[in-house]
């Protein structure tokens, strides 16, 4: 099976480090509101999604010198899966929560928040390891 061609952009090590730092900050803010209820759950999950996307960029750049260059975050997860299947799945799971977290009117659950924090934390740790 041939992998489809994804739009990518060449980047360098400083870019990977910058994306990792952004991911860390998104995760840090998500953790600050981790215990709050109500709409804060959606905000926390939304921040985890952003942390995961930035961390995925950092991981891809560190591994290949390229990152996904489009607006389709599922495609970014596909590209990350080519580098690291476990973290690609983590990003895919986060991206699946994005519409509800960022655009939805219903409140997400504590289970969603725990899953998002776990996935974002794992992605950020991997980005740290690859950009150290």
N, C-alpha and C positions, 0 to 999 in steps of 0.2 A: 504494500500500500504506500503510495507516495504522499508525503506531507504537503499540504497546500502551501503556497508561497505567501508569506505574511509581509506586510510593509514594515520595514525596520529602519532604524536610523543608527548610523555609526556614532559611538560615544567613547570617551576615554575614562581612565581610572578616576580622575577628579569628579567627573559626572556621576560615576557609580557611588562615590563617597557622599556627594551632595544629596543624591536620591536616598541613600541610607539614612543620612541625618534627618531629612524630612520625614521619612518613615518613622524614625525613633520619636520625633516630636509629636506626630499624629497619635502614636501609640501612648505616649506619655499623657497627653491630654485625655485620651479615652480612659486611661486608668484613673485619672483624677475624678471622673464622674461615674466610675464603675458601680458604686453602691447606690446611686440615685435611681428613683423609680420614674414611671410615667414616660414622658417624651424624652427624658435623658437616656433611656434605653436605645431609642432610635439614633440619637446623636452619638452615643458611644459606639454603636455598630457602624454608623456612617464613618466615623473617624477610623475605625478598624479597617474598613474597606479601603480608605485612602492610604492608610499605613501599608496595607498589603500590596496595593498597586505600586507605591513608591519602592517598597522593598523588592518586589518582583523585578522592577526596572534595574535596581542596583545589582541583583543577583545575575540577571541576564547580561548586563554590561560587563560585570566582573568576569563572567565565564566566556563570553563570546565577543565582546566589544560592540554589541548591538542591543537595542531595546525595541520594543514594539512602538510604532509611530502613528497609530491610528486612534480612533475613539472607541473601538470595540474592545471592551475590557475582557470579554471572553477570548478574543484572539490573543490578548496579552497573556492570559493564563495558558493558552495553547503553546505559545512561544516558550514560556517558562517551563512547561511540561517537557519540552525537548531538552532542556538543561537539567531539570530535576523533577521527576514525575510526582513525588510526594508534595513538594511545594507548589507545583502546578495545580494539583488538586486542591490544596489549601486556598490558593488564589481563586480558583473556579468557585469554591464554596462561598468565599467572601463576595465575589462579584454577583452571585445569585441573590445575596441579601441587599445589594445596592438599591434596586428600585424601591423596595419597601422602606429602607432606611432613609434614603434621600428624597423620595418623591411621594411616598405613601401617606395615607391619612390614618391608618391603623397603627397601633402600638405593637412593636416587636416584643418577644418574650425574653425572660431571663435566660432560657436555654439558647436562644439566638445570640444573646450578648456573650454568654460563656464561650460558645463555639467561635464567635468572631474574635474575641480576645485571645483565645488559644491559637487560632490560625494566624492572626496578625503577629502575635508574639513569636511564633515559630518562624515566620517569614523574616521578621526583623532580626532574629538571632542568626539566621542563615546569611542575611545580608551583612551583618557584622562580621561573621566568620570569613566571608569572601572579600570584604573590603578592608580588613585589618592591615 
